[in-house]
Amino acid sequence: MQLKPGHLLSYSSGSHNRGPYGFRTLRKGRSFMPVVHQRWPRLLQGLEGRTPIVINGYPASIGTFDDAVLVETFLSHATASRALHLAELEKMPVLLLGQPLYIADLLYKHLAKNPVLPDTLVIGVGGYVMPQSLERALVDLCRPHCEFIGLLHGYGVAEVDAGCMVAVDRTPKGELIYYPRDDVRVGIEGERLLLSLSDGVGGWLVEQFDSEDSGRPEGDGYVIWNNDRLHPHVLKIMESWSARDWSRRTGYLYFGRELRFQLRKHVEPESALEAEYYEYGKRYGQDWLFKPVWSRAKDSGSTVLRRTIL
């Protein structure tokens, strides 16, 4: 690693390198937005000719934006809510970025207390898959409060780069179809998804990296899945949830010998499957810093789940 003045380092412990050289250098000009411009220009119409506010709801830095105002929330719901209100007052469009369950909780809380949104809201989620049932619930939640609501799904790998691919559309089965950035090459060996990252001058910064996810071509895009990280039964459960279910539940759940769903703060259980917010956290572990564990839990003497960040 050659560190130079001006470099911005970001770290995801999704990386296999947990040591001091496990950082990723954030580079300018590496964005999935050109893919969005090319394939789904309607999603960005409300941003054209206007200065957007980018609200970072991730627990790590996402770099700088030369053509936007950046708000770092550091996972503060109050800060993110104030930024949404500011954008509405200043008539500025918003690009709201973060992991799916945090973004959902933020929007439910914000609109319950202060039911205003900017006229244009584009939500970009990543880190793990957003169930289609939650996507529908959030679009329906926000639609009455803004003129345009759009949703983008990003896919990245810690050892390669964030936002390597982006999805908007789904297959008839509800699977997201991802398209790579121009500087990302996708390879499929069997079902193994391999990623390469161009250095911009004819070489490769990363070549044929095994993402440990599975993939298949879908037209000129790719469907990606990992049954170890998102168990098919867990996905089926969440896809059965109604908008009301999502308004009550955080999406953190325990799937082992027992099945329990965490409720949002100040929501009372209506069945034995539901656990009050703090009760769930005390028994199973939950923090917005950490991804939900959507695999089958390996029950042991301890009831606290293993936590993974980013």
ZADREN-813260 format. One record per residue (C-alpha): residue number from 0; y, z, x. Coordinates in steps of 0.001 Angstrom, whole numbers, plus 500000, padded with zeros to 6 digits. Layout:
{k = NUM	Y = Y	Z = Z	X = X}
...
This chain:
{k = 0	Y = 500000	Z = 500000	X = 500000}
{k = 1	Y = 503372	Z = 498957	X = 501424}
{k = 2	Y = 506038	Z = 501115	X = 499826}
{k = 3	Y = 509601	Z = 499834	X = 499859}
{k = 4	Y = 512931	Z = 501066	X = 498486}
{k = 5	Y = 513189	Z = 500290	X = 494806}
{k = 6	Y = 509442	Z = 500386	X = 494140}
{k = 7	Y = 508444	Z = 502162	X = 490949}
{k = 8	Y = 504976	Z = 503691	X = 490945}
{k = 9	Y = 503004	Z = 504465	X = 487805}
{k = 10	Y = 499665	Z = 506208	X = 487499}
{k = 11	Y = 496864	Z = 506002	X = 484988}
{k = 12	Y = 493877	Z = 508236	X = 485454}
{k = 13	Y = 491887	Z = 505535	X = 483716}
{k = 14	Y = 491761	Z = 504260	X = 487275}
{k = 15	Y = 488657	Z = 504933	X = 489343}
{k = 16	Y = 490947	Z = 505837	X = 492258}
{k = 17	Y = 491991	Z = 509425	X = 491571}
{k = 18	Y = 493470	Z = 509913	X = 495045}
{k = 19	Y = 497005	Z = 509429	X = 496391}
{k = 20	Y = 496529	Z = 505641	X = 496580}
{k = 21	Y = 495604	Z = 505307	X = 492925}
{k = 22	Y = 499166	Z = 504413	X = 491914}
{k = 23	Y = 500145	Z = 501026	X = 490517}
{k = 24	Y = 503414	Z = 499401	X = 491599}
{k = 25	Y = 505337	Z = 498201	X = 488571}
{k = 26	Y = 506609	Z = 494678	X = 489172}
{k = 27	Y = 509424	Z = 492815	X = 487465}
{k = 28	Y = 508655	Z = 489619	X = 485638}
{k = 29	Y = 505145	Z = 490626	X = 484573}
{k = 30	Y = 505275	Z = 490791	X = 480822}
{k = 31	Y = 503242	Z = 489559	X = 477897}
{k = 32	Y = 506423	Z = 488620	X = 476009}
{k = 33	Y = 506249	Z = 484913	X = 477077}
{k = 34	Y = 502837	Z = 484758	X = 475371}
{k = 35	Y = 504409	Z = 486186	X = 472235}
{k = 36	Y = 507287	Z = 483677	X = 472412}
{k = 37	Y = 504805	Z = 480840	X = 472708}
{k = 38	Y = 502251	Z = 481875	X = 470063}
{k = 39	Y = 504110	Z = 484061	X = 467578}
{k = 40	Y = 507843	Z = 483256	X = 467841}
{k = 41	Y = 508437	Z = 484640	X = 464330}
{k = 42	Y = 507779	Z = 488155	X = 465684}
{k = 43	Y = 510782	Z = 487923	X = 468003}
{k = 44	Y = 513285	Z = 486146	X = 465774}
{k = 45	Y = 515067	Z = 489394	X = 464978}
{k = 46	Y = 515576	Z = 490064	X = 468706}
{k = 47	Y = 517091	Z = 486709	X = 469657}
{k = 48	Y = 520723	Z = 486906	X = 470719}
{k = 49	Y = 520712	Z = 490693	X = 470334}
{k = 50	Y = 520283	Z = 493578	X = 472754}
{k = 51	Y = 517212	Z = 495562	X = 471709}
{k = 52	Y = 516467	Z = 499215	X = 472298}
{k = 53	Y = 513061	Z = 499732	X = 473914}
{k = 54	Y = 511628	Z = 503141	X = 473018}
{k = 55	Y = 508909	Z = 504172	X = 475467}
{k = 56	Y = 506390	Z = 506399	X = 473716}
{k = 57	Y = 503831	Z = 506202	X = 476516}
{k = 58	Y = 503063	Z = 509249	X = 478693}
{k = 59	Y = 503852	Z = 507141	X = 481796}
{k = 60	Y = 506650	Z = 504867	X = 482984}
{k = 61	Y = 506572	Z = 501259	X = 481818}
{k = 62	Y = 509300	Z = 500066	X = 484190}
{k = 63	Y = 512782	Z = 498748	X = 483500}
{k = 64	Y = 514141	Z = 496151	X = 481083}
{k = 65	Y = 517066	Z = 494048	X = 482311}
{k = 66	Y = 517867	Z = 492659	X = 478847}
{k = 67	Y = 517388	Z = 495830	X = 476818}
{k = 68	Y = 518409	Z = 499470	X = 476535}
{k = 69	Y = 515492	Z = 501717	X = 477510}
{k = 70	Y = 514910	Z = 505155	X = 475994}
{k = 71	Y = 512347	Z = 507361	X = 477749}
{k = 72	Y = 510951	Z = 509810	X = 475204}
{k = 73	Y = 508499	Z = 511727	X = 477433}
{k = 74	Y = 506401	Z = 512094	X = 474248}
{k = 75	Y = 509161	Z = 513974	X = 472433}
{k = 76	Y = 508984	Z = 513153	X = 468743}
{k = 77	Y = 512564	Z = 514373	X = 468302}
{k = 78	Y = 513900	Z = 512104	X = 471065}
{k = 79	Y = 512067	Z = 509064	X = 469707}
{k = 80	Y = 513284	Z = 509834	X = 466182}
{k = 81	Y = 516895	Z = 510090	X = 467378}
{k = 82	Y = 516514	Z = 506748	X = 469171}
{k = 83	Y = 515302	Z = 505089	X = 465964}
{k = 84	Y = 518290	Z = 506549	X = 464099}
{k = 85	Y = 520677	Z = 505410	X = 466852}
{k = 86	Y = 519311	Z = 501867	X = 466647}
{k = 87	Y = 519850	Z = 501836	X = 462887}
{k = 88	Y = 523439	Z = 503049	X = 463246}
{k = 89	Y = 524219	Z = 500550	X = 466027}
{k = 90	Y = 522433	Z = 497694	X = 464224}
{k = 91	Y = 520160	Z = 497063	X = 467206}
{k = 92	Y = 516553	Z = 495856	X = 466968}
{k = 93	Y = 513824	Z = 498086	X = 468400}
{k = 94	Y = 510713	Z = 497498	X = 470463}
{k = 95	Y = 508678	Z = 500691	X = 469981}
{k = 96	Y = 505913	Z = 501067	X = 472578}
{k = 97	Y = 503112	Z = 503625	X = 472847}
{k = 98	Y = 499525	Z = 504541	X = 472151}
{k = 99	Y = 498469	Z = 503951	X = 468527}
{k = 100	Y = 497930	Z = 507496	X = 467284}
{k = 101	Y = 501143	Z = 508840	X = 468839}
{k = 102	Y = 503180	Z = 505989	X = 467348}
{k = 103	Y = 501619	Z = 506641	X = 463939}
{k = 104	Y = 502379	Z = 510362	X = 464059}
{k = 105	Y = 505942	Z = 509639	X = 465191}
{k = 106	Y = 506608	Z = 507228	X = 462319}
{k = 107	Y = 505090	Z = 509493	X = 459669}
{k = 108	Y = 507195	Z = 512443	X = 460889}
{k = 109	Y = 510372	Z = 510431	X = 461373}
{k = 110	Y = 510331	Z = 508826	X = 457935}
{k = 111	Y = 509483	Z = 512114	X = 456232}
{k = 112	Y = 512611	Z = 513729	X = 457695}
{k = 113	Y = 514998	Z = 510809	X = 458156}
{k = 114	Y = 513944	Z = 507732	X = 456154}
{k = 115	Y = 515903	Z = 505118	X = 458107}
{k = 116	Y = 514717	Z = 502417	X = 460505}
{k = 117	Y = 516487	Z = 499556	X = 462318}
{k = 118	Y = 516530	Z = 496224	X = 460494}
{k = 119	Y = 514042	Z = 494819	X = 463034}
{k = 120	Y = 511138	Z = 496891	X = 464353}
{k = 121	Y = 508486	Z = 495429	X = 466642}
{k = 122	Y = 505733	Z = 497909	X = 467511}
{k = 123	Y = 503703	Z = 497364	X = 470669}
{k = 124	Y = 500586	Z = 499512	X = 471057}
{k = 125	Y = 498044	Z = 499784	X = 473855}
{k = 126	Y = 495728	Z = 502150	X = 475702}
{k = 127	Y = 492998	Z = 501827	X = 473095}
{k = 128	Y = 492316	Z = 499844	X = 469914}
{k = 129	Y = 494337	Z = 500476	X = 466769}
{k = 130	Y = 492028	Z = 500305	X = 463716}
{k = 131	Y = 493051	Z = 497622	X = 461258}
{k = 132	Y = 493282	Z = 500232	X = 458486}
{k = 133	Y = 495952	Z = 502085	X = 460488}
{k = 134	Y = 497815	Z = 498859	X = 461235}
{k = 135	Y = 497997	Z = 498099	X = 457515}
{k = 136	Y = 499066	Z = 501648	X = 456698}
{k = 137	Y = 501926	Z = 501598	X = 459234}
{k = 138	Y = 503197	Z = 498175	X = 458185}
{k = 139	Y = 503221	Z = 499311	X = 454545}
{k = 140	Y = 504932	Z = 502578	X = 455582}
{k = 141	Y = 507756	Z = 500850	X = 457455}
{k = 142	Y = 508272	Z = 497743	X = 455316}
{k = 143	Y = 510543	Z = 499405	X = 452697}
{k = 144	Y = 512891	Z = 500646	X = 455441}
{k = 145	Y = 513490	Z = 497517	X = 457543}
{k = 146	Y = 513931	Z = 493801	X = 457051}
{k = 147	Y = 511237	Z = 492876	X = 459561}
{k = 148	Y = 508230	Z = 494764	X = 460903}
{k = 149	Y = 505852	Z = 493267	X = 463488}
{k = 150	Y = 502951	Z = 494671	X = 465482}
{k = 151	Y = 501586	Z = 493644	X = 468897}
{k = 152	Y = 498410	Z = 494921	X = 470573}
{k = 153	Y = 498317	Z = 495038	X = 474368}
{k = 154	Y = 495306	Z = 495251	X = 476668}
{k = 155	Y = 495404	Z = 496311	X = 480303}
{k = 156	Y = 493221	Z = 497780	X = 483032}
{k = 157	Y = 494520	Z = 500458	X = 485393}
{k = 158	Y = 493327	Z = 498678	X = 488546}
{k = 159	Y = 494811	Z = 495327	X = 487465}
{k = 160	Y = 497985	Z = 495770	X = 485404}
{k = 161	Y = 499315	Z = 496990	X = 482085}
{k = 162	Y = 499718	Z = 494428	X = 479321}
{k = 163	Y = 497410	Z = 491817	X = 480853}
{k = 164	Y = 496667	Z = 490409	X = 477410}
{k = 165	Y = 498205	Z = 490591	X = 473946}
{k = 166	Y = 496864	Z = 490226	X = 470410}
{k = 167	Y = 498404	Z = 489797	X = 466988}
{k = 168	Y = 495741	Z = 488074	X = 464914}
{k = 169	Y = 492225	Z = 489214	X = 464050}
{k = 170	Y = 488936	Z = 487518	X = 463255}
{k = 171	Y = 487606	Z = 487683	X = 459676}
{k = 172	Y = 485644	Z = 490758	X = 460836}
{k = 173	Y = 488873	Z = 492479	X = 461894}
{k = 174	Y = 488394	Z = 492029	X = 465664}
{k = 175	Y = 491591	Z = 491510	X = 467655}
{k = 176	Y = 491941	Z = 488178	X = 469489}
{k = 177	Y = 493639	Z = 488683	X = 472872}
{k = 178	Y = 495483	Z = 486046	X = 474915}
{k = 179	Y = 496203	Z = 486520	X = 478652}
{k = 180	Y = 499527	Z = 486275	X = 480430}
{k = 181	Y = 500088	Z = 483203	X = 482613}
{k = 182	Y = 499425	Z = 485238	X = 485768}
{k = 183	Y = 496142	Z = 486678	X = 484486}
{k = 184	Y = 492825	Z = 484838	X = 484679}
{k = 185	Y = 489946	Z = 485931	X = 482453}
{k = 186	Y = 486292	Z = 485459	X = 483344}
{k = 187	Y = 483198	Z = 486191	X = 481268}
{k = 188	Y = 479844	Z = 486795	X = 482965}
{k = 189	Y = 477257	Z = 487436	X = 480283}
{k = 190	Y = 479395	Z = 489816	X = 478244}
{k = 191	Y = 481228	Z = 491384	X = 481205}
{k = 192	Y = 485003	Z = 490899	X = 481067}
{k = 193	Y = 486451	Z = 490095	X = 484520}
{k = 194	Y = 490190	Z = 489998	X = 485263}
{k = 195	Y = 492159	Z = 488439	X = 488111}
{k = 196	Y = 495890	Z = 488880	X = 488774}
{k = 197	Y = 497931	Z = 486201	X = 490540}
{k = 198	Y = 500399	Z = 487067	X = 493285}
{k = 199	Y = 502670	Z = 484226	X = 492144}
{k = 200	Y = 502356	Z = 482237	X = 495391}
{k = 201	Y = 498878	Z = 480787	X = 495087}
{k = 202	Y = 496811	Z = 483870	X = 495867}
{k = 203	Y = 495365	Z = 486814	X = 493985}
{k = 204	Y = 496451	Z = 490444	X = 494044}
{k = 205	Y = 493236	Z = 491329	X = 492201}
{k = 206	Y = 490282	Z = 488984	X = 491806}
{k = 207	Y = 487291	Z = 489171	X = 489472}
{k = 208	Y = 487771	Z = 492843	X = 488656}
{k = 209	Y = 485085	Z = 494219	X = 486346}
{k = 210	Y = 486958	Z = 495806	X = 483433}
{k = 211	Y = 483795	Z = 497623	X = 482276}
{k = 212	Y = 484552	Z = 496205	X = 478822}
{k = 213	Y = 482672	Z = 493447	X = 477031}
{k = 214	Y = 484234	Z = 490182	X = 475948}
{k = 215	Y = 483574	Z = 486799	X = 474410}
{k = 216	Y = 485704	Z = 483680	X = 473959}
{k = 217	Y = 487252	Z = 483224	X = 470515}
{k = 218	Y = 488964	Z = 479834	X = 470406}
{k = 219	Y = 491314	Z = 479924	X = 473389}
{k = 220	Y = 491510	Z = 483714	X = 473220}
{k = 221	Y = 489085	Z = 486591	X = 473711}
{k = 222	Y = 487541	Z = 489356	X = 471646}
{k = 223	Y = 487101	Z = 492584	X = 473641}
{k = 224	Y = 484998	Z = 495630	X = 472822}
{k = 225	Y = 483411	Z = 498695	X = 474408}
{k = 226	Y = 480876	Z = 500554	X = 472281}
{k = 227	Y = 480877	Z = 503506	X = 474689}
{k = 228	Y = 484605	Z = 504108	X = 474217}
{k = 229	Y = 484762	Z = 503171	X = 470543}
{k = 230	Y = 481444	Z = 503825	X = 468826}
{k = 231	Y = 480775	Z = 501335	X = 465989}
{k = 232	Y = 480135	Z = 504219	X = 463571}
{k = 233	Y = 483489	Z = 505808	X = 464465}
{k = 234	Y = 485286	Z = 502513	X = 463900}
{k = 235	Y = 483498	Z = 502065	X = 460555}
{k = 236	Y = 484607	Z = 505552	X = 459495}
{k = 237	Y = 488256	Z = 504923	X = 460374}
{k = 238	Y = 488288	Z = 501473	X = 458801}
{k = 239	Y = 487228	Z = 503124	X = 455536}
{k = 240	Y = 490352	Z = 505315	X = 455490}
{k = 241	Y = 493084	Z = 504617	X = 452980}
{k = 242	Y = 496807	Z = 504745	X = 453711}
{k = 243	Y = 496812	Z = 508249	X = 452232}
{k = 244	Y = 493999	Z = 509289	X = 454591}
{k = 245	Y = 496043	Z = 508093	X = 457574}
{k = 246	Y = 499151	Z = 509879	X = 456303}
{k = 247	Y = 497137	Z = 513130	X = 456420}
{k = 248	Y = 494931	Z = 512607	X = 459512}
{k = 249	Y = 495936	Z = 512118	X = 463155}
{k = 250	Y = 492965	Z = 509914	X = 464078}
{k = 251	Y = 491593	Z = 512475	X = 466550}
{k = 252	Y = 488055	Z = 513255	X = 465445}
{k = 253	Y = 484843	Z = 514842	X = 466648}
{k = 254	Y = 481692	Z = 512749	X = 466263}
{k = 255	Y = 478621	Z = 514673	X = 467369}
{k = 256	Y = 476239	Z = 517026	X = 465592}
{k = 257	Y = 479136	Z = 517565	X = 463224}
{k = 258	Y = 481945	Z = 515311	X = 462055}
{k = 259	Y = 485493	Z = 516686	X = 461868}
{k = 260	Y = 488872	Z = 515018	X = 461360}
{k = 261	Y = 492109	Z = 516540	X = 462659}
{k = 262	Y = 494878	Z = 516823	X = 460072}
{k = 263	Y = 498558	Z = 516352	X = 460811}
{k = 264	Y = 500716	Z = 519458	X = 461086}
{k = 265	Y = 501346	Z = 521307	X = 457806}
{k = 266	Y = 498582	Z = 519404	X = 455970}
{k = 267	Y = 495884	Z = 521461	X = 454257}
{k = 268	Y = 492176	Z = 520462	X = 454343}
{k = 269	Y = 490724	Z = 518922	X = 451205}
{k = 270	Y = 487109	Z = 518823	X = 452432}
{k = 271	Y = 484839	Z = 520452	X = 454997}
{k = 272	Y = 485231	Z = 517368	X = 457212}
{k = 273	Y = 488937	Z = 518057	X = 457724}
{k = 274	Y = 490333	Z = 520603	X = 460178}
{k = 275	Y = 493861	Z = 522027	X = 460251}
{k = 276	Y = 495901	Z = 520665	X = 463187}
{k = 277	Y = 495812	Z = 523759	X = 465423}
{k = 278	Y = 492298	Z = 524779	X = 464389}
{k = 279	Y = 491016	Z = 521383	X = 465502}
{k = 280	Y = 492893	Z = 521591	X = 468806}
{k = 281	Y = 491565	Z = 525066	X = 469525}
{k = 282	Y = 487960	Z = 524091	X = 468870}
{k = 283	Y = 487758	Z = 520521	X = 470151}
{k = 284	Y = 490889	Z = 519934	X = 472237}
{k = 285	Y = 493755	Z = 517572	X = 471445}
{k = 286	Y = 496970	Z = 516550	X = 473179}
{k = 287	Y = 499169	Z = 513472	X = 472706}
{k = 288	Y = 498937	Z = 512968	X = 476481}
{k = 289	Y = 495259	Z = 512160	X = 476102}
{k = 290	Y = 493337	Z = 509377	X = 474455}
{k = 291	Y = 491146	Z = 510248	X = 471494}
{k = 292	Y = 487437	Z = 510449	X = 472289}
{k = 293	Y = 485887	Z = 507951	X = 469896}
{k = 294	Y = 482433	Z = 507950	X = 471484}
{k = 295	Y = 479470	Z = 510008	X = 470316}
{k = 296	Y = 480055	Z = 513528	X = 471629}
{k = 297	Y = 477409	Z = 514999	X = 473903}
{k = 298	Y = 477078	Z = 518368	X = 472231}
{k = 299	Y = 476573	Z = 521296	X = 474583}
{k = 300	Y = 477365	Z = 524973	X = 474692}
{k = 301	Y = 481057	Z = 524090	X = 474934}
{k = 302	Y = 482899	Z = 522615	X = 471962}
{k = 303	Y = 485936	Z = 521416	X = 473948}
{k = 304	Y = 485985	Z = 517659	X = 474407}
{k = 305	Y = 486366	Z = 515946	X = 477756}
{k = 306	Y = 489912	Z = 514637	X = 477988}
{k = 307	Y = 491042	Z = 511377	X = 479531}
{k = 308	Y = 494613	Z = 510258	X = 480049}
{k = 309	Y = 496015	Z = 506768	X = 479556}
